[in-house]
């Protein structure tokens, strides 16, 4: 099943690159103040020794460093995926220049990335009081509120950002992400299409298209999702994630032959992606290619021995093959791991009955019937075995299997 897209660490830092003119203008009205530096004891050792990629700055800065240098360092740490050091740098900048709106906004983003949404919301509300028309700050506040669990307030902030700037693609994306997490995929599709219609930054366009493809798939519009995944793969042919999502959409379309091709490509790019082996095997089984599916199922069962689904699918494939002993072994393991599985008990009973272990088969099928009284196939198999044993209960099971 396709999964909801997630905000990656670097995505919040797109905010520092998009639509920040009003914040920078506000900052220019607050001149830098002389710096006494951050006390060395307050700087974690990791922040002192780590130099973010693309910058020669590192903590501690020299005593004559101004707030702008601390902001630059904080942004560099943020882009390097190190929000804790970024927070220290931005707070140092604000200690020197409390009115620096851009620094406070960036601190809010770093706090979001460091999973401190309540503190982030406080900083961002301060920015909005200073700059109520800042669509980027409203959008970032929406992210903080969403992470804090206040979804209605978060949606309101995303919509406020879009009311101020109807072309702000990141707010469309974040609002769509929130709506999709609430299973409102139709609305998510609408907002993602709006984002793409408003000429988003080129670097952000693939992320939007990928989100739209996933939203289409969750909505059941697999033809639309397949088309978008194919478009994305054309420019990112080595993305195993895109190939996986395309394969899953194709499987939902019951286009199993092409799904197999895509799952094989996933495994070529990432041979250890176990879920792809299971889904590839399922696609082969849906084409009645049992012997081709078995190696993938065996590999999956070896790699994930605690997953009852893998054992059940392998056992189901083996039960109709020429491997009854292996089928029994696997299905016994499946029933041990998941005693409430109707399918595993039914399949085990069917195999045992086929090789003449009637009493054991009857016990497994009786368990299956208890787990799923409406399971006609288990009742029918049970009725046949009871009839062989001249058990009067056979008549009851036959009647129930056709009712």
N, C-alpha and C positions, 0 to 999 in steps of 0.2 A: 504494500500500500504506500502510495506517495505520502510524504510527510510535509507538515507545515514548514515553510521556509523560516529561517531564523535570522535575526540581526547579527551579523558577524562583528567582531571587535572593531574592525577598521571602518565599519559603515558610519558609526556615530561621528567619525572625524570628517566625513563628507560635509557635515554641517559647518565645519570651519572653513570650507572652501566655497560654499554656495550661499549667496544672499547675505553676506555679513557687512555690507557697506554701511548700513545704518549703525551697527555696533561699533565699527571702526571709527566712524565719524564722532560718535559719542565719546570714545576713548581719547580722541585727539584733543578734546576740550579739557582733559585732565592731565596736566603736565607731570612728567616724571619727577619723583622726589629723590633726594640723595639716599643712597643705599648703605646700610651698615652690614649687609650680607645676612645669611641665615646662620645662627649659631651651629657650629660643626656638630655638636652633640645631638642636635635634632634631626640630622640627616642619616637615614639608614645606610649602612655600609654598601648595600647593593646599588643604591642610587649614586653613591660617590664614585664607584668603580665602573658602572655601566655607562657607556657612551652610545646614545641612540644612533642608528644608522643614518647617515646623511648629515650629521652635525658634528662639529668639533667641540661643542659645549658639553660640560659635565658638572655635576655638583661636587663640592661647593664652588660657586662662582667667585671671582675676585671681589674684594670689598667694594670696588667702585662700580659693580654691575648695577644697571638700572632695571626697573620692572619689565621693560620690553625684552631684555635678555632672558629673564626668568620665564616669560610667556613663550618665547621661542623654544626654550628648553622643554617646557611642559608640553608644547605641541609635538616636539620631536619624540618625547617619551610616549605620548599618546598614540602617535602613528606607529611606534615600535611595539605597541601592545603592552605597555607597562603603565597602567593607570595609577598605581600607587606612587611611583616617582613623579608622574605628571601632577598629581594632586599636591605634592609637596612644593613643586616648582610654582604652580599657579597660586597657591596660598602665599608663597613668598612674594610673588608679584603684587598680590592684593594687599599684603601688609605694608608695602611701600607705596601703593597707589590704590586706596580703597574704592575710588570712583571708576576704576578701569572696567568698563562694562564687558569688553571682549574677554578680559582675563577671567571675570566671574562666570561668564557664559561657558568658557572652556573648562573651568573648574567643574561646573555642573555636568558637562559631558563626561569628564574623567570620573566623577562620582557615580554616574550611571554605569560606566564600564566596570567600576570596582564594586558593583552591587550594593551601593549605598543610596537607594532611590529617594529616601526621605530627606537626607541632607542635600541631594541634588535638587530636589523640588524647592527647597528653601532658597538655594542660590539662584535658581532660575526665576523664581517669583520676584526676587530682588531686581534681576535684570529687567523683567517685564514692567515693574513699577517705574524703572528709569526709562525704558524704551517700550511702551505698550504696543507699538506697531511692529515689533520685531517678530516676524513670522518664524524665524529659526528658533528663537527662544521659546515661543509657544509650542512648537513641534517637539523640542527637546523636553519641555515640561510634560508633554503628553507621554513621552517615553518613560520618564521617571514615575509618573502616576500609574502607568500601566504596570511597570515592574513592582510598584508598591501594592498592586492589586485593586486600584480604583479605576476600573475600565470605563465607566460612564464619563468620569472627569477627564480621562485620557482622550477619549473620542472627542469630547468637547474642545480640548486644546488642539487636536489635529485639525478639526473643522475651523477653529479660529485662525489657525495658520493659513488655511486655504482661503478663508474669507479675505484675509489681508493680501495674500498673494495666490491667486487661482492657478498659477503656473508652477507652483513649488512641488516638484515631483516627489521629493522625499516624504512630504506629508501625505501625499496620496498613497505611497508605499506603506508607510507606517499605519495609516488608518486601515488599509486593506489587510495588513497583517493582523491587526487587532480583530477585525470583523471575521476573518477566516478562522482565527482561534476560537471564535464563538459559533463556528459552523455556518456563518452567513456568507457562503462562498459566492452567491450571486452578486451581492453588494461588493465583495472584494474584487470580482472581475470588473465591475463597473469602474471602480476607482483606479485600478491598474491600467485600464484602457484610457482613462482620462489622463493619467500620468504620461503614458506613451504618446498621447495626442498633443502634449504640450512641450515637445522638443526637449526632453530631459538631457542632461550632460551625457556625452557619448560613453563615458566610462561607467555610467549608471544604467544605461539602457539594457545590457544583457541581464542584469539583476532583476529589472522590472519584467522583462520577457520571461525569465525563468519563473518568477513568482506568478505571473499570469498563466503560464503553462500548468503549474501545480494547481492553481485555483480552478482552472478548467477541468483538470482531471478529478479533483474533489467534487466538482459539480456534476461529473459524469459526461462532460463534453470531450470525449477522448479524441475525436477527430481534430478538434482545435488544439488540444494539448500535444498531440503527435506532430502536428505541423510546426508548432513553435519549438518543440524539442529538436526536431530535425534542423530547423534554421539555426538554433544555437550550436548544435554539434558541428555544423558546417564551418563555424569559426573557432570552435573549441573541440577539435576531434579527439583529444586525449583526455577529456573529462569523463572519468568513469561514473561520476554522479549523474551526468546528463544521459549517458548511455543506459544507466540503470533505470532512470525515470522514464525514458522513452520505451524501454522494454516493458516496464510495468503498464504503461498506457496501452501498448500494443496487445499485451495479454488481456487487459480488460476489454479490448475490442474483439477478443477471441482470434486475433491474428497471431497464432502461436508460432508459426514458422518464422516470421520476422522477429518475434520476441526472443526466440532461441538465438538468432544471429546477434541481437543486441546484448543478451546476457553473456554470450561467449566473448563479446568484445569487452564487457566489463571485467571478465575474468582474465582476459589477456592483459588489461591495464592494471588489474589488481587481483592477482591469483588467490589472495587470502580473503577475499570478500565472500564470506560463507553464505550470507543471505542470497546472493546471486546464484549459488549452486543449488539451493533449495528451489528457488523460483524457476530456474532453468529446467530442473528435473520435472517440476509440475507442468511446465509448458510442453515438455516432451511427452509426459503421460497423457496430456490432453490430446496428443496426436497418436496415442496408442503405441508409443515407442518406449516400451517398458525396459528392454535391455539397454537402450541408450541412456535411459534415466538412472539406472541402478548405480553406475559408478559415482555420479554426482551425489546421489542420496547417501551412499556409503561414506563418501568423504565428509559430507555434512554431519552425519551421525557421529563419525569419529572426532570431528573438530568441536562439536557442540553436544556432548553426550548427555547433558542435563536438559535438553530441549525435547519435550515429549512430542511436539509436532513433527520434528524430523524423523523420530522413530515411527510415528504413526504413518507418515507418508511412505517411508521405506517399507514398513510392514505391509501396507496396502498394495504397494507395487509388487512385493515378493509373493503375496498370497495367490496371485494369478499367474505366477511364473513357475519355473521348474526348480524352485529353491524352497520347498516347504519347511525343511528343518531350520534354515536361516530365518524364514518368515516367523516361525513360532518363537525362536529366540528373541527376535527384535520386538515382536508384539507383546511378549511377556514383559520385557523391559518397559514398553510403552504403558502397559496397564499398571505396572508398579509405580512409575513416575506420575501417572495421571489416572488414579483408580476410577475417576468419574467420567472417563471417556467412553461413551457409547460405541464410537467407531472402532476403537482399539479392541474392546471386548468382542464386538461383533465379528471383526476380521479374524481374531484369534479363534473364536468358536468355529468359524467357517473353515479355516485351515485344519483345525483338529478333527472336525467332522469328516473332511475330505480324506484324511489319511487313516481313518478308522478309530480314532481315540474318542469314542462316542460319549462316554461319561464326562470326560473333561470338557468336551465341546458343549454338552448340554449345560454344564455349570456356567461357562462363559456366556452362552446365549441367554441364559436366565438372568444373569447379571446385566447384560445389555438391555433386556426387556424391562427390568426394574428401573434402569437409568432413563430409558426412553420408551414409555409404554406405547406410544404411537408408532414406534419403529417397525413397520410392516415386514421389512426384509429379515430382521432378527427373529420375529415371531414365525415367519414362514420356515426359515432354516430350523428353528427349534421344533416346530411341528413335524417336520420331516424326520428328525432324529428321534423324537418321542414316538412317532409311528413305528419306526424300526424296532423300538424297544417295547412295542405294544402297550404303550402308556396311554391311558384314557385322556390324559391332558392334551394329547395331540389334536383332538377335535376342537378343543377350546382355542388353541393357538391358531389353527387353520382359520377358524371363524373370525378371530380378531385380526388376522393378517389381511383379510379382504373386506373388512368393515369400513 
